[in-house]
Amino acid sequence: MQLKNMKRTKTEKEKNRETAVAPSSFVEEYPYGLEIRLENESLKKLDLDVDDIAIGRKVTIEATAKVTNLNKSISEENNNSSMSFQITDMAVSVKGNDNPKTLKDALGVLGISK
């Protein structure tokens, strides 16, 4: 399966800025809904420790999900579609070392110990 880059283009950012409820100079690089947040329970199941991973580091995620919601609306101004997924099975692979600074290192610089 070929991966598609979901980063917003300059044109998409401008369109989003124009239609935003509170337009600002800052527009997210990636659309809402593309971020996955893993809490303690999920991190433990995946054998991940945030102390060993750096911000900006790339990971590979493989997942199986089931479709939980399909939505389509049509109005005079635009057409909108959405699809929701529930991830049922997942694996995360941390490879290489794009950025050697881990959370543990960053906390140490700030004088904070775990």
Residue frames as qw, qx, qy, qz and C-alpha x, y, z in Angstrom:
[[0.000, 0.890, 0.456, 0.000, 0.00, 0.00, 0.00],
 [0.425, 0.395, -0.009, 0.814, 1.43, 3.38, -1.04],
 [0.275, -0.593, -0.456, 0.605, 1.50, 6.07, 1.66],
 [0.186, 0.761, 0.328, 0.529, -0.02, 9.47, 0.85],
 [0.296, -0.032, -0.327, 0.897, 1.37, 12.66, 2.38],
 [0.136, -0.743, -0.653, -0.054, -1.55, 14.36, 4.16],
 [0.299, -0.400, -0.138, 0.855, 0.22, 17.68, 4.85],
 [0.311, 0.842, 0.379, -0.226, -1.86, 20.66, 3.72],
 [0.549, 0.369, 0.255, 0.705, -0.65, 22.48, 0.61],
 [0.143, -0.134, -0.113, 0.974, -0.19, 26.25, 0.61],
 [0.326, -0.235, -0.455, -0.795, -3.51, 26.57, -1.28],
 [0.569, -0.451, -0.684, -0.071, -5.31, 24.36, 1.26],
 [0.401, -0.325, -0.452, 0.727, -3.88, 26.40, 4.14],
 [0.048, -0.006, -0.099, -0.994, -5.07, 29.65, 2.55],
 [0.470, -0.339, -0.582, -0.570, -8.56, 28.23, 1.93],
 [0.570, -0.431, -0.657, 0.242, -8.70, 26.98, 5.53],
 [0.263, -0.196, -0.276, 0.903, -7.57, 30.38, 6.85],
 [0.207, -0.135, -0.284, -0.926, -10.30, 32.14, 4.83],
 [0.600, -0.351, -0.543, -0.471, -13.11, 29.84, 5.99],
 [0.429, -0.134, -0.732, 0.513, -12.03, 29.48, 9.64],
 [0.309, -0.813, -0.493, -0.032, -14.37, 30.80, 12.31],
 [0.322, -0.908, 0.101, 0.251, -11.50, 32.80, 13.80],
 [0.762, 0.566, -0.096, 0.300, -8.99, 33.32, 10.97],
 [0.491, -0.797, 0.262, 0.234, -5.41, 33.64, 12.14],
 [0.308, 0.748, -0.562, -0.171, -1.93, 33.54, 10.70],
 [0.180, -0.327, 0.924, -0.081, -1.49, 30.02, 12.12],
 [0.853, 0.127, -0.133, -0.488, -3.16, 27.12, 10.35],
 [0.763, -0.301, 0.571, -0.016, -2.46, 23.50, 11.29],
 [0.088, 0.489, -0.736, -0.459, -0.18, 21.72, 8.84],
 [0.133, -0.092, -0.968, -0.195, -2.36, 18.60, 8.93],
 [0.484, -0.383, -0.339, -0.710, -6.18, 18.46, 8.97],
 [0.511, -0.322, 0.520, -0.604, -8.08, 17.83, 12.19],
 [0.930, 0.016, 0.145, -0.339, -8.64, 14.14, 12.87],
 [0.780, 0.455, -0.416, 0.107, -5.29, 12.85, 11.64],
 [0.015, 0.563, -0.677, 0.473, -3.65, 12.84, 15.07],
 [0.805, -0.274, -0.521, -0.072, -3.70, 9.69, 17.21],
 [0.208, -0.655, 0.489, -0.537, -3.21, 10.07, 20.97],
 [0.753, -0.093, -0.648, 0.069, -2.12, 7.06, 23.00],
 [0.478, -0.718, 0.238, -0.448, -2.60, 7.10, 26.79],
 [0.300, -0.543, 0.755, -0.211, -0.85, 4.98, 29.47],
 [0.798, 0.048, 0.553, -0.236, -2.92, 1.83, 28.96],
 [0.795, 0.604, 0.032, -0.049, -2.34, 1.78, 25.19],
 [0.202, 0.802, -0.552, 0.108, 1.36, 2.66, 25.55],
 [0.510, -0.402, 0.736, -0.192, 1.80, -0.29, 27.91],
 [0.861, 0.272, 0.404, -0.147, 0.07, -2.70, 25.50],
 [0.676, 0.724, -0.099, 0.090, 2.39, -1.49, 22.73],
 [0.819, -0.288, -0.018, 0.496, 5.51, -1.71, 24.95],
 [0.358, 0.670, 0.038, 0.650, 6.28, 1.97, 24.38],
 [0.498, -0.603, -0.304, 0.544, 8.00, 4.26, 26.89],
 [0.231, 0.950, 0.147, 0.150, 7.81, 8.01, 26.22],
 [0.436, -0.800, 0.311, 0.270, 11.20, 8.43, 27.92],
 [0.626, -0.159, 0.617, 0.450, 12.79, 6.53, 25.04],
 [0.429, 0.583, 0.552, 0.414, 11.19, 8.47, 22.18],
 [0.218, -0.300, -0.008, 0.929, 11.96, 12.01, 21.03],
 [0.387, 0.747, 0.314, -0.441, 9.56, 14.64, 19.71],
 [0.351, 0.731, -0.374, -0.449, 9.92, 14.76, 15.93],
 [0.235, -0.280, 0.916, 0.165, 11.00, 11.14, 15.68],
 [0.646, 0.164, -0.394, -0.632, 9.26, 9.12, 13.01],
 [0.453, -0.094, 0.856, -0.233, 7.52, 5.85, 13.80],
 [0.334, -0.004, -0.754, -0.566, 5.72, 3.32, 11.65],
 [0.511, 0.061, 0.569, -0.642, 2.13, 2.54, 12.56],
 [0.289, -0.057, -0.843, -0.449, 0.26, -0.44, 11.20],
 [0.364, 0.094, 0.587, -0.717, -3.37, -0.76, 12.12],
 [0.126, -0.348, -0.850, -0.375, -6.60, -2.54, 11.37],
 [0.208, 0.156, 0.366, -0.894, -9.75, -0.54, 11.94],
 [0.156, 0.505, 0.836, 0.145, -13.46, -0.91, 11.41],
 [0.062, -0.343, -0.245, -0.905, -15.63, 1.80, 9.92],
 [0.098, -0.392, -0.759, 0.510, -17.93, 3.17, 12.63],
 [0.207, 0.745, 0.357, -0.524, -19.55, 6.14, 10.91],
 [0.351, 0.237, 0.528, 0.736, -20.19, 7.37, 7.36],
 [0.082, 0.753, 0.394, -0.520, -21.58, 10.85, 6.78],
 [0.303, 0.207, 0.462, 0.807, -22.34, 12.92, 3.70],
 [0.105, 0.751, 0.452, -0.469, -24.08, 16.28, 3.58],
 [0.340, 0.335, 0.457, 0.751, -24.89, 18.45, 0.60],
 [0.001, 0.758, 0.375, -0.533, -25.84, 22.12, 0.81],
 [0.450, 0.880, 0.150, 0.036, -26.02, 25.06, -1.57],
 [0.070, -0.917, 0.387, 0.064, -22.51, 26.13, -0.54],
 [0.128, 0.564, -0.816, -0.026, -20.59, 22.86, -0.41],
 [0.914, -0.072, -0.349, -0.191, -20.49, 19.09, -0.11],
 [0.201, -0.622, 0.684, -0.324, -18.96, 17.39, 2.93],
 [0.902, -0.034, -0.413, -0.120, -18.12, 13.77, 3.58],
 [0.199, -0.635, 0.665, -0.339, -16.56, 12.07, 6.57],
 [0.864, -0.029, -0.497, -0.068, -15.70, 8.58, 7.73],
 [0.420, -0.682, 0.490, -0.343, -14.83, 7.46, 11.27],
 [0.739, 0.198, -0.642, 0.055, -12.72, 4.46, 12.16],
 [0.700, -0.628, 0.280, -0.192, -12.22, 2.53, 15.36],
 [0.353, 0.551, -0.753, 0.068, -8.71, 1.10, 15.47],
 [0.921, -0.283, -0.021, -0.268, -9.04, -2.51, 16.64],
 [0.905, -0.173, 0.110, 0.372, -5.47, -3.82, 16.21],
 [0.209, 0.956, -0.174, 0.105, -2.28, -1.80, 16.09],
 [0.840, -0.198, 0.007, 0.505, 1.51, -2.01, 16.12],
 [0.081, 0.986, -0.146, -0.010, 4.06, 0.80, 16.42],
 [0.880, 0.048, 0.009, 0.472, 7.64, 0.40, 15.28],
 [0.139, -0.958, 0.177, 0.177, 10.33, 2.85, 16.38],
 [0.877, 0.202, 0.136, 0.414, 13.28, 2.65, 14.02],
 [0.493, 0.504, -0.037, 0.708, 16.49, 4.61, 13.72],
 [0.392, -0.612, -0.347, 0.593, 17.25, 7.74, 15.66],
 [0.299, 0.749, 0.300, 0.509, 16.16, 10.88, 13.79],
 [0.121, -0.782, 0.191, -0.580, 16.68, 12.97, 16.91],
 [0.568, 0.038, -0.732, 0.374, 18.78, 11.62, 19.79],
 [0.130, -0.227, 0.432, -0.863, 17.19, 13.96, 22.36],
 [0.365, -0.385, -0.843, -0.094, 14.69, 11.93, 24.38],
 [0.426, -0.773, -0.237, -0.407, 12.14, 13.16, 26.89],
 [0.791, -0.493, -0.167, 0.323, 14.46, 11.99, 29.67],
 [0.560, 0.095, 0.043, 0.822, 17.29, 14.15, 28.21],
 [0.035, -0.622, -0.240, -0.745, 15.00, 17.16, 27.85],
 [0.610, -0.736, -0.249, -0.156, 13.77, 16.87, 31.45],
 [0.775, -0.279, -0.116, 0.555, 17.37, 16.61, 32.66],
 [0.345, 0.351, 0.102, 0.864, 18.27, 19.88, 30.93],
 [0.317, -0.672, -0.200, -0.639, 15.35, 21.52, 32.75],
 [0.014, -0.347, 0.704, -0.620, 16.52, 20.07, 36.07],
 [0.776, -0.126, 0.139, -0.602, 13.47, 17.83, 36.35],
 [0.013, 0.256, -0.966, -0.026, 13.95, 14.20, 37.27],
 [0.616, -0.149, -0.578, -0.515, 11.44, 11.48, 36.53]]
